[in-house]
Amino acid sequence: CPELNIWKCLLLLLLLLRLSKMSFIKVDATSDFSFHNLPYGIFSTPDNVKHRIGVAIGDQILDLSVILSLFRGPVMSKHQDVFDQPTLNAFMDLGYEAWRETRKTLQLLLSANESTLRDDVSLRSRSVSLSSYELSSLFFTGDYTDFYSSRDHATNVGIMFRGKENALMPNWLRLPVGYHGRASSVVVSGTPIRRPSGQMRPDQTRPPVFGHSKQLDIELEMAFFVGRRTQLGEPIPINKAHEHIFGMVLMNDWSARDIQAWEYVPLGPFLGKNFGTTISPWVVPMEALLPFAQPNTLQDPEPLPYLQHQDAYTFNINLFVSLKGQDMAEAATICRSNFKYMYWTMKQQLAHHTVNGCNVRPGDLLASGTISGPDPESFGSMLELSWRGSKNIDLGGGETRTFLKDGDEVTITGYCEGDGYRVGFGPCVGTILPALQH
């Protein structure tokens, strides 16, 4: 029966399509690093201490320095050497088409119905790491900018310090507010953070004092790495911004609120922010996040034309913050939020950052600012969760906090949820060390 043969062909085609969306490497449904993700990182192993580029899938790492000759597309065949580098900067500088081509090659090589890696025992043993590994910095980060793009967070902080009538400054709804941070203190997950010291003025009727910060805080953030560089004087138009956004990481922008409160007028954050910023060790490419894009937040008043775009570039990324004190048996989740709460999009941030001709370089890091939602559970800082220290954050077992104590371990996690898979970032972890004596 010809009809039966047609159905067999259709079923075979569906099977092949399903296999093409699966990997020969087994991945648990709750793993951050599904076949749909394939994030990039820098790693080394006990038997090879050289830092090299890897791609995470399940509990394994594909070493791109071993398989660089397999990148044979029209772009990457000329630039295979970028995968034999200790950072991702050279690869990112190749631009959007190179990133897309590389991702398609990786998906092909790792798919269940492709034999190149699957059936070559020697190549797999050299290119897929099953042993213990150490993760390193993703990039050489030349510049770091932190935005302030969550309306709920900006409103909460404004109410605390200025009252409801003046919660948002006049410019906040007109442009993505930001400040230039400190790139040298951006560190990879697992790096301890030392409690900072500085000037504070806890009593407004008395002169300032010097000492250890007593209001050490976390900030739940996400950030993106800039890819292809631009020249000085060359703005990035918003309809081209996606061609410069390589991928995203989780971020904890540690903040000393008492130092910050005394120093921030008139020029903004300084010592209260630049002592440490932690990022997750894997950068998730934007192509992996696009299936989770959703309509952008309605902006009123309408932004100026250079900040307008209609395509969805807000992402449904579930975010969690947990805290574990030295005497706690288990970590307590203190925040459940989502990246979809952002008011200004990453495209708008990048377009605004460069509209004056500011040039960008591969590895530049642009952060979201604290991500807070409308409910207290979704507040992305202890400043908000404790409402400026006026109430305790319950951690269970009799443990409470208003701000961080020495020895506290803070973990940020995040993922998008697909049909039977996740696209996640791996943990963003930091532990507070006591301040140095001065």
N, C-alpha and C positions, 0 to 999 in steps of 0.2 A: 504494500500500500504506500503510494508516494507521500500521503499525508503523514504516515507514521515515521518515514525517514526525515521529513521536515521537523517533526517534533523531536526526534532524536538529535538532529543537528542543533536545534534551539537549546535543548537541555545540555548538550556538550558545550555550546557557546556560553551558556550561563555558568556552567561549572568552571570553564576557563577564566571567565570574568571574575568569579569568586576567588579562584586560586591566585589571580593576578593581584588581588587586594589582600593577600595573606603572605606571610613569610615562611620559609622553611625553618626559621628559628622560632621555637615555641615561645610565646609571650602570654603571660597571665593577663586576664581581662582587667585587673586592677593595677597593672603596671603603668607608670607614667610614660614609659618609652615603647609605645606600640609601633606597629609597622606604619601607622598613619602619622607618626610624629617624626622620628629620625632627627633628633637634635644634635648639634655639634658641641664638642668639648675638647679640652686639651688634657691629655693623660700621660702617665708613665707607669711602668710596671717594675717589680723587683729585679727581673732579669734584663730590663732595658730602661735605664733611667732617663733616656732622651725624651723630652717633651714632644708629643706629636698629636696630630688631629685625629679624633675619633668620632664615630657616630654611635649613639646608644640605641640598642634595640633589646627590649626585655632586660635581662641581667647581664648582657654581653656588650662588648664594644668592638665595632668594626674599625680597624686601623687603616686609615686612608693612605698612609705612607707606603703600605705594602701593595695596595691595589691601584696606585695612581695611573698605571699604564692602561687600566680598563676604562678610563674616562676618555672616550674617543669621539665625543660630539664635536660639532663645528667650532664651538668656542673653547671647550676645555681641553681638546686635543693639543692646543697650542700653549696651554698653561698648566700642564700636569704638575709642574714643580711646586705649585702653591700648596699642594698636599704634603710636601716634605718640609714644612716650616713649623717652628715652635709656637706660633700663634695663628689666628684666623685672619689677621689684618690683610695680608696679600690676597687671599681668596675673596674677602669682602670687597676689596677695591676693584675687582673685575666687573662688578655690577649685576644688575637684575637678571639678564639673560643667562649669565654664567651660573647664578644661584639656581634658577629654574632647571637648567639643563643638568646640573649636578644632582639635584633632587630626583629627577626622572631616571637618571642612571642608577642611583642608589636604590630606588624602588624596584627597578628591573633586576638588579644584581641580587637583591634580597628576597625577591618574590618566589613563591613556592614552585612555580613552573619554569624557573630559569636555572639551568644546570651549571653555569660558569663557576659560581662559588659553591653551590650546593653539593656538587659531585667531585670537586677537586679537593681531596683530603689534605694535600700538602698546602695548598693556598689557604684553605680555611684555617688550618692550624697556625699559620703565620699571621693571618689577618684578623681573626676573631679571638679576642682576649676573654678567657674564662677565669683567669687568675685574679688575685687581688690587684688593685690599681690605686693610684693616687691622682686626684684631679688637681689641676693647676689653673692659673689665670687664663681666661679665654682669649684676651686681647691685650695688646699694649693700649691702655686707655689714655689718650692724649688730653681729652677734655671731658668734663662732666657738668651737665646742666640739670637742675632739679626744678620741675614745674610745681604748680599749686592748683591742680586741675579738677579736684573733687569739690563740687558745690557744697555738699553736706559737711565736709571737713572744714572748708573755709568759713562756712556759716557758723558752725559750732565754735571754732576758735574766735571768730569775730564777736560772737555773743559773750564769750567768757571775758574778753579783754576790752570790748567797746560797747557792749549792750546790743539789744535786738535792733534798734533803730539804725545802727551803723555797722551791722555785722559784716557786710561786703563792702569793700572799698569801691569807689566809683569806677575804677578801670577793670574790675574783676570780670564783669559780664561782657567786656568789650575785647579782651585779648587774653591769651594764655600767659598768666603771670609766672615768672620764673627767676631763678638766681643762678649764678655761676658757682659750682661747687668745687671740691678738691679731688682731683683724679688720683693723686698719689695714695690716698687712704681708702680707695675702693679695693676691697679684698674679697676673695672667694669664700664660699660657705665653709664653715669649720674653723675659720681663723678667729681666735679669741679677740675680744674688744676690751680695752682697758678703760676703766672709769676715768673721765677727763677731769681736769682741774681748771679753774679760771676765776675771773671776777664775777661776783654776784651781788645783788642788793636785795636780800630777803626782807629787810626792814626799810621801807621807803622814807622813814624819818631819820635814818642814820646813813653814814657814808658806806660805800661798797666794801665788801670783804673779799679776800682770796681764799679758796679752799676747794675741796672735792665736790663735784656736782652731787646734789641730793635728790635731784629730780631727773634722773636718767630714764629715757623713754625709748620706745620703739616707734617706727613708722612703717606700716604696711604699704608697700609700693610695688609697682612694676616698672620696668625700664626697657628701652629698645636701643640696640646698637645701630649706628649709622654705617652704611656700607660705602658705596662709591663716593669718592671725594669730589669737592667742588673747588673752584678757584675763588680767590678773594674778589669780592664785588659781584659774585654770581648768585642771585637768589634761587631757591628751589620753588618753582610754582607748585601750588597745591595739587594740581592734576598729575604732577610727576613725583610727588613726595614718596609714594609707595616704592619707587625704583631706588630709593636710598635707605629704606628701612629693612634691615637685614633680618632681625629676629628679636625675640623678647626673653627677658629673665625676670625672676622674682628679685625683690630688693627690700632690705631693711635699712632705712636711713636713720641710724641711731641719733638721738637728739638729747642734749643736755638743756632742759627747759629753763632752769634757773640762770644758766649762763646766757642762753638765748634771749631771755626776757630783758636782761640788762643791756645787751650789746646791740640789739637789732635795729634800734632807731639811731641814725637815719638811713643806714645803708643795708640793712637786712642781715641774714644769718652769717656767722663767721665761726668763732671757736666753738659755739654750741652745736655745730654740725660737722666740722671738718676732721674730727678725730677718728671716724670710721664709718664706712658704708659697705654693707655686705650684699653680695649678689649670689644667686644660685649658680651651680657649676656648668649647667647645660643651657645653650641658647636655642630656643625653639624657633625654627624658620617661620616666617609669616605665611608661607604657603600651607603649612600644617594648621594654622589658626583660622584661615579664611572660611572653612566650613562652619565656624562658630561665630561669624560676624552677624551682627544684628543692627537694626536701625539706630542711627546716632541720636543722642539726646536732643530734644527740641530746644533750640537756643533762641532766647528772647531777651534783649533785642537781637535782630538778625546781624550776624557778623559782617564786617566790611568784605567786599568782594574777594580780596586775596585770601580770606580765611574760609570761603564757602566751598563745600563739596557735598554732593548728594549721595555718593556711594557709601554703603554701610562700612564703617571702620571702627565700630565699637564691638567688643568681644565678650562673650559669655564665658568668663573664666572664674570658676569657684576658688575662693581664697580663704585660708585659715591661718590663724596665729595661735600657737600654743606656748605655754610657759612652764618650765620645770625648775623649781628651787632645789637647792642642795639637799634639803631634808624631805623632799617629796618623792614618793614611790613612782608616781606617774605624772606625766605632763597634763596640764589643764588647758583646754581650748578657751581662749579669752575673746576671740573675734571670728566671726563668719561673715565674709563679705564677698564682693564680686567686682570684677573690673568693669562691668557694664554700667556702674554708677558714675563713671567719669563724664564730666561735662565737656571738656575740650578733648578732641581726638588727637592721636599721634600725628596724623597728617597736618592738623592745624598747628600743633606744637612746632613741627619741623619747618613749616612754611613761615611761621612767625619768627622763628629763631634766625632764619636766613634772609628775611625780606629786606634787611638793611645791607645785605652783601656779605654778612658773616660767612666765612668758608667753613666747611666741615671736612673731617678726615675719617677714614675707616677706623673704627674702634671708639669713636666718640660715643658717649653714653648720655642718653636723655631720659630722665625719670619722670614718672607721673605726678609725684607728690602723694601725700597720704590718701589712701583710698577708703573713704567712709561711705556707708549707705544711710538710708533714712531711719533705721532702727538702731537703738543702743547696742544691740548685739553685733552690728556691722561697723561700729566705730573702729577705725584703723590705728588708733594711738591710745596709750594709757592716759594721756592728757585728757582725752574725751571720755574714755571708759571710767576714769575716776572723777571726771568733771573738775579738773584742775586740783586734784587731791582732796576734794571735799567728801568723797565716799570711797569705800573699799571695794576692790575687785576680788570677788570670792574665787579662790582656787581649789576649794574643797579641803577636807581634813583639817580644818582650822587655819589654813594658810590664806592670807590676804595680801594684797599689794595696792599701793597707789602708784608708785614708780618702782623701778628695778632695784634689786639688791645684788650685792656681789655674789657670784656663783650661779645666778639665774641663767638658764639656757632658754633662748627664744628660737622657735622654729616656725618659719613661714612655709606653707605648702600651697600648691595651686594646680588645678587641672581643668580641662574641658572634658565633657562627658559625651562620647559618641555612642553608637549602637553596639554595645559589647566591647568597647575599647575606650582608652583615655589618651589624651594628649596633655602630658604634664611636664613639669619643670625640674623635678627633683627637689630635695629640701634646701632651704636657705637658713643656715644655722649659725648662731653666734652665742658665746658664753661670756659673761661679764667678769673681768678680772679686777681685783682691787686697784685703786689709784696708787700711783707711785708717790712716795713721800718727797716733799720739796723742802 
